[in-house]
Amino acid sequence: MQFLKSIFIAAALLLAPAAAWAKDNQVTQNPAAESSDITVGLKGLVCDFCTIALNKTFKRHKSVASTSVDLDAKTLSITLIEGRSVKDDKIIELVKNAGYTVTKITHKDGREFTPPTKS
């Protein structure tokens, strides 16, 4: 019995760092997203896998510091590295490559872009 208890404790200690790492890399949902530089309205966003795909796609971009997806509001909030920017065309391309559609892009400075709808 003591042996099993020791194995359980050892396993818990070995897995604790992995669990902490996973928690740090979890997708966070921030409905307010007040500190973001760009908010992107999305079409086709339905589940947590969508959130993961978008976060992975945008976090690879050299100008992006962090991202946050709100499934209820269907928005992606992007925080940029200070002094960097991302063009609207690039945002649309990245969203499309992830499998979704941009409905609106709103910048912190008040600029807005609505892509034309295809007829």
N, CA, C and O of each residue as an XYZ file, in Angstrom:
476
protein
N       0.825     -1.189      0.000
C       0.000      0.000      0.000
C       0.868      1.250      0.000
O       0.584      2.217     -0.708
N       1.919      1.222      0.794
C       2.836      2.364      0.855
C       3.502      2.580     -0.506
O       3.738      3.716     -0.917
N       3.803      1.479     -1.199
C       4.430      1.556     -2.518
C       3.507      2.259     -3.511
O       3.959      3.121     -4.265
N       2.221      1.905     -3.524
C       1.258      2.545     -4.424
C       1.105      4.025     -4.111
O       0.986      4.853     -5.015
N       1.108      4.345     -2.841
C       1.002      5.747     -2.429
C       2.215      6.525     -2.930
O       2.074      7.658     -3.390
N       3.385      5.941     -2.847
C       4.612      6.599     -3.317
C       4.580      6.807     -4.819
O       4.990      7.861     -5.306
N       4.098      5.815     -5.562
C       3.998      5.943     -7.020
C       3.010      7.047     -7.387
O       3.270      7.840     -8.291
N       1.896      7.098     -6.696
C       0.891      8.126     -6.962
C       1.460      9.520     -6.718
O       1.246     10.425     -7.525
N       2.177      9.701     -5.624
C       2.771     11.002     -5.301
C       3.831     11.372     -6.337
O       3.897     12.522     -6.771
N       4.653     10.415     -6.732
C       5.687     10.676     -7.738
C       5.051     11.079     -9.067
O       5.522     12.003     -9.730
N       3.994     10.391     -9.450
C       3.306     10.723    -10.706
C       2.702     12.114    -10.633
O       2.772     12.871    -11.601
N       2.117     12.455     -9.510
C       1.515     13.779     -9.346
C       2.582     14.875     -9.442
O       2.350     15.925    -10.042
N       3.741     14.624     -8.850
C       4.816     15.611     -8.905
C       5.384     15.748    -10.317
O       5.759     16.845    -10.730
N       5.449     14.655    -11.049
C       5.955     14.705    -12.420
C       4.986     15.417    -13.358
O       5.409     16.123    -14.272
N       3.704     15.235    -13.135
C       2.704     15.826    -14.007
C       2.356     17.263    -13.637
O       1.785     17.978    -14.461
N       2.674     17.701    -12.448
C       2.330     19.053    -12.009
C       2.923     20.128    -12.914
O       2.203     21.057    -13.280
N       4.207     20.048    -13.296
C       4.735     21.078    -14.193
C       4.031     21.090    -15.542
O       3.819     22.162    -16.110
N       3.665     19.931    -16.067
C       2.961     19.870    -17.346
C       1.576     20.499    -17.221
O       1.127     21.202    -18.126
N       0.904     20.250    -16.106
C      -0.417     20.838    -15.901
C      -0.318     22.353    -15.777
O      -1.176     23.075    -16.283
N       0.717     22.833    -15.112
C       0.903     24.278    -14.986
C       1.196     24.896    -16.345
O       0.689     25.974    -16.655
N       2.006     24.230    -17.159
C       2.316     24.729    -18.494
C       1.058     24.774    -19.348
O       0.823     25.748    -20.064
N       0.248     23.717    -19.275
C      -0.977     23.665    -20.063
C      -1.930     24.784    -19.665
O      -2.593     25.377    -20.516
N      -1.994     25.067    -18.375
C      -2.873     26.133    -17.903
C      -2.420     27.481    -18.455
O      -3.251     28.301    -18.846
N      -1.112     27.716    -18.489
C      -0.593     28.976    -19.012
C      -0.887     29.130    -20.492
O      -1.041     30.253    -20.972
N      -0.970     28.037    -21.224
C      -1.191     28.090    -22.663
C      -2.628     27.862    -23.068
O      -2.926     27.761    -24.258
N      -3.531     27.778    -22.098
C      -4.931     27.591    -22.437
C      -5.456     28.831    -23.130
O      -4.978     29.943    -22.904
N      -6.437     28.621    -23.968
C      -7.097     29.720    -24.648
C      -7.957     30.439    -23.626
O      -8.754     29.820    -22.920
N      -7.792     31.733    -23.553
C      -8.582     32.502    -22.616
C      -9.671     33.251    -23.361
O      -9.463     33.737    -24.473
N     -10.810     33.335    -22.747
C     -11.898     34.098    -23.329
C     -12.081     35.348    -22.494
O     -12.251     35.272    -21.278
N     -12.046     36.492    -23.142
C     -12.152     37.763    -22.468
C     -13.227     38.587    -23.156
O     -12.943     39.266    -24.142
N     -14.469     38.539    -22.651
C     -15.555     39.245    -23.313
C     -15.306     40.749    -23.431
O     -15.709     41.357    -24.422
N     -14.671     41.341    -22.472
C     -14.441     42.785    -22.527
C     -13.367     43.122    -23.546
O     -13.544     44.025    -24.364
N     -12.267     42.408    -23.501
C     -11.142     42.624    -24.421
C     -10.796     44.096    -24.544
O     -10.493     44.584    -25.633
N     -10.844     44.798    -23.422
C     -10.633     46.248    -23.432
C      -9.214     46.645    -23.784
O      -8.992     47.732    -24.318
N      -8.266     45.801    -23.501
C      -6.878     46.173    -23.736
C      -6.392     45.784    -25.122
O      -5.224     45.998    -25.445
N      -7.265     45.217    -25.948
C      -6.827     44.768    -27.267
C      -6.663     45.944    -28.218
O      -7.299     46.987    -28.068
N      -5.787     45.744    -29.206
C      -5.546     46.758    -30.220
C      -6.501     46.618    -31.399
O      -6.852     47.608    -32.041
N      -6.919     45.386    -31.682
C      -7.792     45.106    -32.820
C      -8.841     44.091    -32.383
O      -8.526     43.108    -31.713
N     -10.089     44.337    -32.769
C     -11.165     43.381    -32.534
C     -11.710     42.964    -33.893
O     -12.038     43.803    -34.731
N     -11.801     41.662    -34.094
C     -12.231     41.114    -35.377
C     -13.533     40.350    -35.179
O     -13.590     39.396    -34.404
N     -14.589     40.780    -35.892
C     -15.847     40.046    -35.892
C     -15.699     38.845    -36.813
O     -15.105     38.953    -37.886
N     -16.235     37.701    -36.399
C     -16.024     36.466    -37.150
C     -17.327     35.753    -37.478
O     -18.313     35.855    -36.747
N     -17.310     35.039    -38.575
C     -18.424     34.180    -38.979
C     -17.875     32.756    -39.064
O     -16.783     32.532    -39.588
N     -18.640     31.802    -38.544
C     -18.219     30.409    -38.599
C     -17.615     29.909    -37.306
O     -17.185     28.758    -37.229
N     -17.575     30.747    -36.296
C     -16.985     30.401    -35.008
C     -18.028     29.696    -34.149
O     -19.054     30.291    -33.818
N     -17.780     28.413    -33.774
C     -18.805     27.672    -33.039
C     -18.319     26.928    -31.788
O     -19.128     26.606    -30.917
N     -17.017     26.650    -31.683
C     -16.593     25.793    -30.576
C     -15.184     26.144    -30.091
O     -14.520     27.024    -30.638
N     -14.752     25.438    -29.061
C     -13.418     25.652    -28.504
C     -12.309     25.320    -29.492
O     -11.232     25.914    -29.435
N     -12.558     24.378    -30.397
C     -11.549     24.047    -31.398
C     -11.328     25.238    -32.335
O     -10.213     25.477    -32.800
N     -12.398     25.972    -32.602
C     -12.282     27.189    -33.415
C     -11.363     28.184    -32.706
O     -10.498     28.804    -33.324
N     -11.566     28.318    -31.422
C     -10.761     29.222    -30.605
C      -9.292     28.841    -30.665
O      -8.429     29.702    -30.842
N      -9.010     27.572    -30.518
C      -7.632     27.088    -30.553
C      -6.991     27.364    -31.909
O      -5.848     27.816    -31.982
N      -7.727     27.091    -32.977
C      -7.200     27.310    -34.332
C      -6.848     28.774    -34.559
O      -5.783     29.079    -35.095
N      -7.731     29.678    -34.157
C      -7.472     31.105    -34.357
C      -6.295     31.587    -33.515
O      -5.435     32.324    -33.997
N      -6.265     31.166    -32.263
C      -5.154     31.575    -31.399
C      -3.816     31.096    -31.945
O      -2.850     31.859    -31.970
N      -3.750     29.851    -32.379
C      -2.506     29.316    -32.940
C      -2.088     30.096    -34.176
O      -0.919     30.449    -34.336
N      -3.047     30.360    -35.043
C      -2.756     31.068    -36.288
C      -2.195     32.458    -36.016
O      -1.186     32.841    -36.608
N      -2.827     33.212    -35.138
C      -2.407     34.592    -34.912
C      -1.174     34.710    -34.027
O      -0.388     35.642    -34.195
N      -0.990     33.797    -33.102
C       0.187     33.883    -32.231
C       1.482     33.605    -32.976
O       2.564     33.908    -32.473
N       1.385     33.030    -34.172
C       2.576     32.805    -34.999
C       3.018     34.088    -35.708
O       4.157     34.176    -36.168
N       2.149     35.062    -35.799
C       2.474     36.304    -36.497
C       3.430     37.124    -35.634
O       3.229     37.252    -34.426
N       4.464     37.673    -36.253
C       5.530     38.370    -35.528
C       5.080     39.624    -34.788
O       5.773     40.067    -33.872
N       3.944     40.208    -35.153
C       3.489     41.441    -34.515
C       2.492     41.213    -33.381
O       2.151     42.153    -32.662
N       2.023     39.985    -33.213
C       0.967     39.693    -32.245
C       1.556     39.283    -30.897
O       2.344     38.341    -30.806
N       1.155     40.010    -29.854
C       1.592     39.685    -28.496
C       0.665     38.649    -27.870
O       1.130     37.704    -27.235
N      -0.653     38.822    -28.047
C      -1.614     37.868    -27.490
C      -2.945     37.975    -28.223
O      -3.220     38.946    -28.928
N      -3.759     36.940    -28.031
C      -5.088     36.910    -28.629
C      -6.094     36.391    -27.618
O      -5.741     35.718    -26.650
N      -7.334     36.715    -27.861
C      -8.420     36.239    -27.018
C      -9.649     36.080    -27.890
O      -9.978     36.973    -28.671
N     -10.333     34.950    -27.762
C     -11.521     34.694    -28.560
C     -12.735     34.633    -27.640
O     -12.709     33.977    -26.599
N     -13.797     35.328    -28.042
C     -15.064     35.288    -27.316
C     -16.067     34.553    -28.206
O     -16.538     35.096    -29.205
N     -16.386     33.321    -27.833
C     -17.303     32.518    -28.637
C     -18.710     33.099    -28.676
O     -19.386     33.027    -29.703
N     -19.152     33.674    -27.564
C     -20.503     34.236    -27.516
C     -20.636     35.457    -28.424
O     -21.617     35.588    -29.157
N     -19.660     36.337    -28.374
C     -19.697     37.553    -29.190
C     -19.173     37.305    -30.601
O     -19.318     38.152    -31.483
N     -18.563     36.142    -30.807
C     -17.957     35.781    -32.105
C     -16.912     36.815    -32.525
O     -16.936     37.341    -33.638
N     -15.987     37.088    -31.585
C     -14.923     38.050    -31.858
C     -13.555     37.501    -31.474
O     -13.422     36.654    -30.591
N     -12.561     38.007    -32.160
C     -11.155     37.738    -31.863
C     -10.543     39.068    -31.477
O     -10.613     40.028    -32.244
N      -9.948     39.137    -30.305
C      -9.262     40.348    -29.864
C      -7.762     40.111    -29.990
O      -7.239     39.091    -29.542
N      -7.085     41.066    -30.604
C      -5.650     40.947    -30.858
C      -4.922     42.072    -30.144
O      -5.258     43.244    -30.309
N      -3.929     41.710    -29.352
C      -3.049     42.688    -28.734
C      -1.714     42.607    -29.450
O      -1.117     41.536    -29.555
N      -1.248     43.750    -29.943
C      -0.015     43.790    -30.721
C       1.187     44.098    -29.847
O       1.058     44.684    -28.772
N       2.347     43.699    -30.318
C       3.603     44.088    -29.677
C       3.755     45.587    -29.906
O       3.489     46.085    -31.000
N       4.177     46.288    -28.889
C       4.278     47.756    -28.972
C       5.099     48.188    -30.185
O       6.198     47.687    -30.424
N       4.544     49.118    -30.934
C       5.224     49.646    -32.111
C       5.003     48.842    -33.384
O       5.518     49.206    -34.442
N       4.254     47.768    -33.298
C       4.009     46.914    -34.470
C       2.561     47.073    -34.931
O       1.718     47.609    -34.213
N       2.297     46.595    -36.141
C       0.942     46.652    -36.683
C       0.694     45.450    -37.580
O       1.622     44.744    -37.973
N      -0.563     45.234    -37.892
C      -0.972     44.185    -38.826
C      -2.005     44.822    -39.741
O      -2.959     45.443    -39.272
N      -1.815     44.670    -41.040
C      -2.749     45.240    -42.004
C      -4.042     44.427    -42.030
O      -4.045     43.226    -41.761
N      -5.136     45.107    -42.360
C      -6.434     44.445    -42.426
C      -6.423     43.270    -43.397
O      -7.011     42.224    -43.123
N      -5.753     43.445    -44.528
C      -5.674     42.360    -45.515
C      -5.018     41.110    -44.926
O      -5.432     39.988    -45.218
N      -3.988     41.315    -44.092
C      -3.299     40.184    -43.471
C      -4.207     39.498    -42.452
O      -4.212     38.272    -42.342
N      -4.975     40.296    -41.706
C      -5.917     39.724    -40.735
C      -6.941     38.853    -41.466
O      -7.232     37.734    -41.046
N      -7.477     39.379    -42.558
C      -8.463     38.632    -43.339
C      -7.850     37.338    -43.867
O      -8.487     36.285    -43.832
N      -6.619     37.418    -44.354
C      -5.930     36.228    -44.869
C      -5.731     35.173    -43.784
O      -5.982     33.990    -44.011
N      -5.280     35.602    -42.605
C      -5.041     34.660    -41.506
C      -6.344     34.010    -41.041
O      -6.388     32.808    -40.780
N      -7.405     34.816    -40.942
C      -8.704     34.276    -40.527
C      -9.206     33.275    -41.558
O      -9.704     32.207    -41.203
N      -9.074     33.622    -42.835
C      -9.519     32.726    -43.905
C      -8.717     31.421    -43.880
O      -9.287     30.343    -44.045
N      -7.399     31.513    -43.675
C      -6.555     30.321    -43.609
C      -6.929     29.414    -42.428
O      -6.740     28.199    -42.484
N      -7.459     30.020    -41.364
C      -7.892     29.243    -40.202
C      -9.277     28.635    -40.429
O      -9.721     27.793    -39.649
N      -9.970     29.066    -41.512
C     -11.254     28.483    -41.855
C     -12.469     29.313    -41.502
O     -13.578     28.782    -41.442
N     -12.290     30.593    -41.267
C     -13.394     31.448    -40.843
C     -13.498     32.674    -41.747
O     -12.671     32.863    -42.639
N     -14.510     33.503    -41.515
C     -14.743     34.685    -42.320
C     -14.789     35.914    -41.428
O     -15.397     35.887    -40.358
N     -14.148     36.993    -41.867
C     -14.161     38.259    -41.139
C     -15.437     39.020    -41.485
O     -15.773     39.182    -42.658
N     -16.142     39.484    -40.457
C     -17.328     40.308    -40.687
C     -17.028     41.782    -40.467
O     -17.670     42.644    -41.067
N     -16.038     42.080    -39.593
C     -15.695     43.470    -39.295
C     -14.367     43.508    -38.548
O     -14.068     42.625    -37.744
N     -13.577     44.536    -38.824
C     -12.328     44.753    -38.101
C     -12.401     46.136    -37.472
O     -12.627     47.128    -38.167
N     -12.210     46.204    -36.165
C     -12.236     47.471    -35.444
C     -10.904     47.676    -34.747
O     -10.457     46.826    -33.978
N     -10.274     48.809    -35.020
C      -8.990     49.142    -34.412
C      -9.202     50.002    -33.170
O     -10.224     50.675    -33.038
N      -8.243     49.975    -32.276
C      -8.319     50.715    -31.020
C      -8.505     52.218    -31.255
O      -9.146     52.905    -30.460
N      -7.939     52.714    -32.348
C      -8.046     54.145    -32.638
C      -9.385     54.540    -33.264
O      -9.590     55.702    -33.615
N     -10.298     53.570    -33.402
C     -11.626     53.868    -33.913
C     -11.844     53.522    -35.378
O     -12.981     53.520    -35.850
N     -10.776     53.231    -36.097
C     -10.933     52.845    -37.509
C     -11.685     51.531    -37.590
O     -11.485     50.635    -36.769
N     -12.552     51.423    -38.585
C     -13.307     50.195    -38.808
C     -13.229     49.817    -40.280
O     -13.168     50.676    -41.160
N     -13.232     48.518    -40.523
C     -13.243     48.003    -41.879
C     -14.231     46.858    -41.944
O     -14.164     45.918    -41.152
N     -15.148     46.943    -42.892
C     -16.102     45.866    -43.123
C     -15.838     45.323    -44.523
O     -16.043     46.028    -45.511
N     -15.387     44.080    -44.614
C     -15.135     43.503    -45.937
C     -16.429     43.435    -46.751
O     -17.503     43.212    -46.193
N     -16.327     43.626    -48.057
C     -17.522     43.511    -48.884
C     -18.053     42.085    -48.869
O     -17.285     41.123    -48.852
N     -19.361     41.963    -48.875
C     -19.947     40.623    -48.917
C     -20.038     40.165    -50.356
O     -20.328     40.946    -51.263
N     -19.785     38.893    -50.543
C     -19.863     38.332    -51.883
C     -21.308     38.020    -52.214
O     -22.040     37.486    -51.381
N     -21.723     38.354    -53.436
C     -23.110     38.108    -53.825
C     -23.230     36.874    -54.680
O     -24.332     36.517    -55.098
